[in-house]
């Protein structure tokens, strides 16, 4: 009997992997929350939205945009 060898996938969907990681971070934050929902500010904090905006602004300023 011949069994084909297992192949490891060489293509990764990097966007999907990042989305999965972010969902995990939100689930962890939600499990620690006192109420039923996370506030929009807490969601932004978990997803580091403000840090991303600040980094983009610094980058744009360096480029002269």
KASULUR-V321482 format. One record per pair of residues at least 12 apart in sequence whose C-alpha atoms are under 7 Angstrom apart, sorted by the first residue. I is the first residue (numbers start at 1). J is the second residue. If there is no record, write none. Layout:
BEGIN
<<I | J> <I | J>>
END
This chain:
BEGIN
<<22 | 47> <25 | 46> <26 | 46>>
END
